[in-house]
Amino acid sequence: MKSARHARRWTIGAAGAALFTMLGAGILPAHGFASAPAPAESTPRTTAQKPNILFILIDDMGYADLSLTGNKLVATPNIDALARDGMVMTQFYDAAPICSPSRAGFMTGRFPARDRFVTYIHDRKRNRNFGQADWLDPSLPVLPRMMRQVGYATGHFGKWHLGGGRDIGDAPLPSAYGFDESYTQWEGLGPRVLPTDLTNKLGQQSAELGQGPVEWLPRAEITGRFVDKTLDFVGRSKDHPWFAQLWLTDMHTPWVPSAEQLAATKGKGATPREDQFLAVLVAMDAEIGRLVDGLRQRGELDDTLIVFTSDNGPTIGANTPGSAAPYRGRKASLYEGGVRQPLIVRWPGHIAGGGRDAKSVVQAVDLLPTLATITGAEKPAGIDGIDMSAAWRGRPIASRPDIYSHIARPGGEAFGPLYSIRSGPWKLLMNADGGGVELYNIEEDPREQRDRKTEDPAIAAKLSTKLSKWIASLPQPALPRRRAR
């Protein structure tokens, strides 16, 4: 029989449901967050000065993987401290439920399907089959170039997955998008670090592509290297405001903790595989704590806006570690569990500590116009996102334009419809042929348990028409070819 601890494996239960309700209602739990060192006193920049900006994006982290949002097996005190000192938005959505299009949404401020970003970038053959671009078009408006144009030093550290890798060696380097420097892994080109201990050939494929110097490290040490590179970049950028992307891969399979990391969580999971998952989660949280301490020691922390979230829901698979509770679905699904994340923002003097925004519906495409407002950059034409900075300052967004999303998947994968629209409290999912319609009132039914298309046919018809019009506007082909049977 499983122990009581294992029976609690990320289930919401009474305590978890209460925590979720408090987060959703904007209430801080009475016990507060896990303790972390208090920020050192420092003299903040004047309001006329631009903040440094650190954008931390986690790969495949589920909504409830943090102790902040319900994980009872291990604690994530350093990430929780970002929320304690800042705020959490609980109706934040990724632009897509999988790596590459999700990242493109953050980078461009555009719904990624408009730019042929509909699934993860793979090899050229699979990309063709799904109508997926081999790389992000560098002529599009992009966040790092916008930041550079207003005086920021720009650096990218961590996963890229916007072009380069496998059999694609001619993709633009991150510098083509406005980064002064970059250091990535096998799903990108330029200077990069590759894992020594993976059984697949992706690292070796990357090395054979050339296009930049390559280092090799055990997977358990790679996040530490990314943090080191980020802090080094910060230390060399003191004469300018800086913009750094730290995109971490710890939560993406395979989970390969060191023996020391695994010892810290052994027996905490229901299975040895879950122990591995918990080990890399705890190790990642510790590295984020080291990063924050490094910023504090350099006198940069209180001048820095930190944005933290995940690119999509937890890894696919029944009984797979990682939790999107209480939401339905996981990675690759347009149900809430595939796209809904906690968005944590910390900015001393501008964002009140311990805040919760359960009202504002925001999406990844909103990051670019928000940072444009904060830094005084010109907002590019043709973007889909809106400025959410007022919500960060305590004024929730009451209404916004509709948000759209799409994922291309093999026909044999049954993770729900391939297109969605969120319009006010309503969310409609549908396939390109108009079939598979599902309608939910997310404010009343965030777990998507009650399909309302029969009860509310006028709303279903209205949103189906809107979504069909958006689908028709997308570049062709935008649909996956079905597997041969």
N, C-alpha and C positions, 0 to 999 in steps of 0.2 A: 504494500500500500504506500502511496506517496505521502510524504510528510505534509503537515499543514502549510509549511512554507511553500512547498512546491504546488500545493493546491491553490495557493494565492497567485500563481504565476500570471502577473500582469492583469488579472481579472479586475473589473471595476468593483464588483461587490458593493457593499454598503459604504465602506470607507472611500473606495475609489470614486463611486458615483457622487458622494458628497463633495470630494475634492474637485471633480469635474464641474459640478454645479456651481461651486464657489468661484472657480476660475471663469466659467462662462458668465457669471453674474457680476464679475468684477470685484469679488470679495477676496481679501487676503486671508489664507488660513490662519487661525489663531496662534498656531505654533510657529508661524513665520517660515522662512526658508532655512536650509542648512547653513550653518555659520561659515563665514569666509572672512579673511582679513579685511578690516575696514580700510578704505582708500586713504592714502597719505594726503595730508593737506598740501595744496599747491595753489599757485596763482593762476586762475583760468584766463584764457585769452579774452580779449574784449569781444563784444558782439560783432564788431566790424571785421574781425578775423575769421577765416574759414576754419572749420574743424577738420582735424584728421578724420579719416573714415576707414574703418576696418569691417569688411564684409566676410563673415564666417558662414560657409555653406557646407552642411554635412550631407554626405551621400547615403541615401536609404535609411535615414533615421525616422522611426515611426512617431506619431503624435504622442504616445504614452511611454516612450523609451526613457524620458527624463524623470528623475524623482519629483521634479516640479509638477509633472503632468500625470503622475500615477505609478511609476515604477517603484515597487516595494521590495525588490530583490537586492538592488544596490542603489547607492546614492550618487548623484552628480552635483556635488556642492558648488563647484566652480561655475558651471553653466547656470545653476539655480541662482547664484549670486548676481549674475548679469541681470536676471529678471528682478531680483530683490532691489537692486540699485537703479533699475530702469522700469520698463513696462513690458507686458505681454499682450499681443493682439491674438485673440482666439478664433477669429474668422478670417485668417490669412490663407490664401490658396496659391499653390504652385501653378505655373502656366501650363503644365502638362504633368502626367504622373510617371514620367521616366526621364532619365539623365539629360540627354542632349537638348530636347526641346524645352525642358524646364530651365536649363542654364541659358538658353537663347532668350527666353522671356525676360530674365533678369538683365541680360546684357543690352537688349535692344529696346525694351519698353513696348514691344509689339507681340501680339498673339503669334506664337512661333509657327503655326501651320501656314501663315501668310508667306513665310520665307522657306517653305519646304522643310521645316523641322517638325517631324511627325512621330519619330521614334528615335532610338539611340543610334548614333553613328556606328556602323559596323564596317564590313568590307564593301568594296564597290558593288559587288553583285547583289548583296542583300539591300543595300541602299537603293539601287535601281528598282528592285522588286517592290519597294515600299514608297517610292517617290520621295525618298529622303535625300537631301543635299549631302554631298561628301564633306562640306565644311560651311561654316557661317560666312555669308557674303561680307567681306570687310568694308564694302561701300555703304553698308547700312549704318544708321546712327547707333553708336555703341557707347556704353557707360564709361569705359576707361579713356576713350578719346575725348569725350565731353569733359571729363575731369582734368585731363591734361591741358585742354584749351583754356581753363581758368586757373592755371598755375600749379596744379598738383603734380607731385612725383607719383608715378603709378607702378604698382608691382602686383604680379599674380603668382601665387604659390599654392601648389596642389593640383588636384585633378582639373583637366581642361575639358575634354570630350566635346569640343566644338570644331574638331577637324584635326586629322593626323593620327597615325597608328594603324595597326593591321597592315593592309596593303596600300595605304594612302600616305605617301611620302612627299607629296607636292602641295599639301595644304599650307595656307599662310601661317606664319609663326604668330604667337601672341602679340609680338611687336606691331604687326599689321593692324591691330585693333586699338593701338594707343598705349600699350604697356611699355614702360621704360625698361623693365626687366621682368623675367619670368623664370620659374623653375617648376616643372610639372612632372608627370609620370607617363606611363606607356600610352595613354590616350591623348597625347599631345606631342608637339615637336619643340625644338629648341633645347636648352639645358634641361636635363631631367634625371630622375632617379628611378631605377627599375628594381623590382623585387628579386632576391636571390632564391626564394623558397616557394615559388608557385609551381604547380605541376603543369600548367598550360604553357604555351609557347609565346604568349603575348609580349612578354618582356624581351625575348630574343628577337621577335619580329620587329619590335620598336628599335632595338639596337642596330639591326641590319638596315633600317631606313636612313641612318645618319641624321643629318639636319640638327646638329647640336651635340655638345659633349654629354656623355652618359656616365652616371655613377650607379653602383649596385649596392643595395643594403637589404637586410632582412625586413620583411614587411612590418614587423613590430617596431622598427626604428624609423620608418619613413615619416610618420607624422612629426616626430621630434625634429627631423631634418627640415620639414616645411616650417615649423615654428622657428627654428634657428634662422632660416633664410628670411623669414618675415621680420624678426627682430633686428637682423643685420641691416635689412633695407630701411627699417625705421631709424636706426642709428645713423645711417648715412644720409637721411632726408630731413634733418632738423632745420635746415634753412628754408624749407618749403612745407606747406601742408602736404600730407601724403594720403594716397588712396591705396589700400592693400586688400586684395582678395585672398583669403585663406580657405581653400576648398578641400575639405578632408574626406578621405575614403575609408576610414576605419569601419564604419557600419556596413559597408558593402562586402558581400562574400568574396573570397573565403576569409574567415576570421582566423588569423594566425598569430595569436599572442605569444610573447616570450614565456619561458618557464616561470619567470618572476611575476609577470602579469597574470598568468593563469593561476598561480598559487593564491593570489589575493581573492579570487572568486570561486575557487574549486568547491563544489558541493552546493553553491548558491542557486544554480539552475536545476531544472528538472532532468536534464540530460547533459552529458559531456559537451555536446555541441552548444547548448545554451550557456554552459560555463565559459566557453570560448567567446561567445558573443558578449557576455557580461564583462569579460576581462578586457576586451578591446574598447568597450564603452567607458569603463572606469579609467583606462589608460588615456583615452582621448580627453576625458574631462580633466585629468591631471595636467595634460599638455596645454589645455586652454587656460588652466590656472597659472601655469608657468608663463604663458604668453602675457596674461594680464599683469602678473608680477613684473615681468620684464618691461612692460609699458610704464608701470608705476615707478620703477627704479630709474627709468630714463626721463621721468617728468612729463610723459606724454599722455598718461591715462585720462586725466581730467579734461584734456583738450581733444578727446577722441570720441566720435560717434561710433558705437559698435552695433552692428546689425547681425543677428544670428537666426538661422532657420535651417530647414532641410529641403533637399531638391525634390523629394517625393516620399511616398509611404514606405513602410518596411518591406523587406525582401519577400518575394512571392513564395507561396507554398504553405500547405496546411501543416500545422504544428511546427512551423519555422519560427525561431526566436525573433523578437521584435514585435512591437504592438502598436496598432492604430486605435486602440480602445478609446472611447466607446463607439468608434465609427466603423462603418461597413467598408470592406475592401482594403486592398493593399496596393503596393507598387503595380503599375500598369493598368490600374482601374480608375475610372473617372468618378466612382463613388467617393464619398468624403475621405475615407481612409487612405486613398491613393494620392490625394491632392491637398488635404487640409493639414496645416502645420501650425505650431506655435511660432509666432514671429516675436523675437525678443529684441528690444532696442534700448540701448543705454547711452545717455548723453548728459553728463552732469550740468546742472544749471539751466537745462532746457527741457528735460523729460523728468517728471517727478518719479521718485523711487516707489516701487511697490504697486504701480498702476496696472489696471486691467482694462482692456477695451474689448468688450464682447459684442459691440454694436456695429463697428465699422467692417464692411465687407471689402477686403482688399486683396490684390493679386500681385504676383511677382512683377508684372509689367508696370506696376506703380512705383517701383524702386527708382527707376531712372528719372522720371519727372519730379519725384520727391527730392532726390539729391540735387537736381537742377535748381529747384527753388532754394534749398539750403545753401548752396554754394554760389548762387548768382549766375549759373550757366544758362545759356539759351536753350530752351526746350526744342528738340528737333521736331520737324513737321512729320506727320504720318504715324505718330505713335498712338498706342491704344490706352496707355496708362494714365492715371490721374495723380495729382499731388496729394499725398496722405500726411504731410507734415503737420497739419492742424490737429489730426488725431493723435499724433505723437505728443502734442502739447496740451492734450486733455479735452479737445473738442471733436468728439466722434463724428464720422462721416454719415450723414443722414440718408443720402441717396447718391447713386453713381450710375454711369452707363453700364449696360449689360456686359458680363464677362463670358468669353467663349473659350472652349478647350477642345482638343482633339488628340487622340493617340491612334496610330496605325499598329495593328497586331495581326499575327497569323490567324486565319479563320478558325483554327481549332482551339484557340484560347478563349475560354468563356469567362471573361472578367467584366461583362456588362457592355452596354453600348459604347460606340467609338467617338461620339460627339456630345458636348453638353453646353448649356447656357444657364447662367445664374442671373436672374432678373428680380431684384428686390428679394423677398423671402423665398421665391420660387426657383427651383432647379429642375430643368428638363433634360433628360438624356435620350439620345436617338441615334440611329444609324443613318447613313447617307441616303438610303432609299426611302426614308420616312418610317421605317419599321422599328420595332423594339422600343417604342416610346415608354418612358417612365417619368412620372411627375411627382415631386416631393416639395412640401413646405418645410424648408430647412430650419426656420425659426421654431416651428412646432415639433418637427420630427427630424432632428439632426442625424439620427441613426438610419434614416431612409428605410423605414419599415413599412410605411403606408403609402402605396402608390395611389396618387389622387387623380390619375387621368380620367377615370370614369366619373368620379365625383365632381370634378371641375373641368368639364370638356372645353369650355370657352378659353380658359387659361392654357390648357394643353394645346389647343388649336393655335392660339396667338403665339405661343413660344415656339411651337413646331414651325410655324411660318417664318419667324425670325431666324431660327437656327438653319432652316433650309436655305434661306437667302444667304447666310454667312457661308455655308458649305459651298454653295454655287460660286461664291466669289474667290474661293481658294485656287491656287495654281493646280493644274492637272499634270500627272495623276497624283491624287492625294489619298488613294485607297490601297490597302494591301492586296496582293494577289493571294488567292486561297491556296493552301497546300494541296498538292496532288494527292489524291486518295487511291 
